C-alpha cells in the first residue's frame, strides 16, 4: 500500500508535522561547495517540500 501526494498536499502534511517535530532532509546550498561555483548538498532543517533535493546524492 502506498500514498501519492502532490506538492500542495505534501506541504500540508509537513506543516502538520512541523508543529511537533523538526524535519531534516537533503537540501541544496548554492555556491557553498568546496570550490567557488559549486553547490553542496547536506542535511538541514526544511520548511517546504520544495527545498528537498531528490536528484543528487550527498
CORVENFEN-V935499 format. One record per residue. N is the residue number from 0. RES is the residue in one letter. PSI is psi in radians with two decimals (999 if undefined). OMEGA is omega as a letter, one per 40 degrees, with the letter a starting at -180 (999 if undefined). D_CENTER is the distance of its C-alpha to the mean C-alpha in Angstrom with 2 decimals. Layout:
BEGIN
n->N res->RES psi->PSI omega->OMEGA d_center->D_CENTER
n->N res->RES psi->PSI omega->OMEGA d_center->D_CENTER
END
This chain:
BEGIN
n->0 res->X psi->2.43 omega->a d_center->23.95
n->1 res->X psi->3.05 omega->i d_center->20.53
n->2 res->X psi->2.53 omega->i d_center->18.64
n->3 res->X psi->2.30 omega->i d_center->17.42
n->4 res->X psi->2.50 omega->i d_center->15.14
n->5 res->X psi->3.12 omega->a d_center->14.79
n->6 res->X psi->-0.73 omega->a d_center->12.09
n->7 res->X psi->-0.74 omega->i d_center->14.33
n->8 res->X psi->-0.66 omega->i d_center->15.05
n->9 res->X psi->-0.70 omega->i d_center->11.55
n->10 res->X psi->-0.64 omega->i d_center->10.99
n->11 res->X psi->-0.72 omega->i d_center->14.40
n->12 res->X psi->-0.79 omega->i d_center->13.70
n->13 res->X psi->-0.67 omega->a d_center->10.78
n->14 res->X psi->-0.57 omega->i d_center->13.17
n->15 res->X psi->-0.64 omega->i d_center->15.82
n->16 res->X psi->-0.52 omega->a d_center->14.05
n->17 res->X psi->-0.41 omega->i d_center->13.23
n->18 res->X psi->-0.54 omega->a d_center->17.03
n->19 res->X psi->-0.44 omega->a d_center->17.56
n->20 res->X psi->2.73 omega->i d_center->14.55
n->21 res->X psi->2.24 omega->a d_center->11.99
n->22 res->X psi->2.19 omega->i d_center->8.63
n->23 res->X psi->2.46 omega->a d_center->7.07
n->24 res->X psi->2.90 omega->i d_center->4.63
n->25 res->X psi->2.25 omega->a d_center->5.31
n->26 res->X psi->2.46 omega->i d_center->4.94
n->27 res->X psi->2.31 omega->i d_center->8.10
n->28 res->X psi->1.82 omega->a d_center->10.95
n->29 res->X psi->2.42 omega->i d_center->13.77
n->30 res->X psi->0.52 omega->i d_center->17.26
n->31 res->X psi->0.28 omega->a d_center->16.64
n->32 res->X psi->-2.97 omega->a d_center->17.51
n->33 res->X psi->-0.64 omega->i d_center->20.86
n->34 res->X psi->2.87 omega->a d_center->22.66
n->35 res->X psi->-0.57 omega->a d_center->22.80
n->36 res->X psi->0.36 omega->a d_center->21.23
n->37 res->X psi->2.65 omega->i d_center->18.49
n->38 res->X psi->2.82 omega->i d_center->14.76
n->39 res->X psi->2.50 omega->i d_center->13.14
n->40 res->X psi->2.14 omega->i d_center->10.04
n->41 res->X psi->2.90 omega->a d_center->9.68
n->42 res->X psi->2.35 omega->i d_center->8.12
n->43 res->X psi->2.89 omega->i d_center->7.67
n->44 res->X psi->2.34 omega->a d_center->7.67
n->45 res->X psi->2.82 omega->i d_center->5.39
n->46 res->X psi->-0.16 omega->a d_center->7.76
n->47 res->X psi->2.72 omega->i d_center->6.76
n->48 res->X psi->-0.42 omega->a d_center->5.59
n->49 res->X psi->-0.34 omega->a d_center->6.35
n->50 res->X psi->-0.25 omega->a d_center->3.96
n->51 res->X psi->2.33 omega->i d_center->2.21
n->52 res->X psi->1.92 omega->a d_center->5.61
n->53 res->X psi->-0.44 omega->a d_center->7.96
n->54 res->X psi->-0.43 omega->a d_center->11.21
n->55 res->X psi->2.39 omega->i d_center->11.82
n->56 res->X psi->2.81 omega->i d_center->12.57
n->57 res->X psi->999 omega->999 d_center->12.51
END
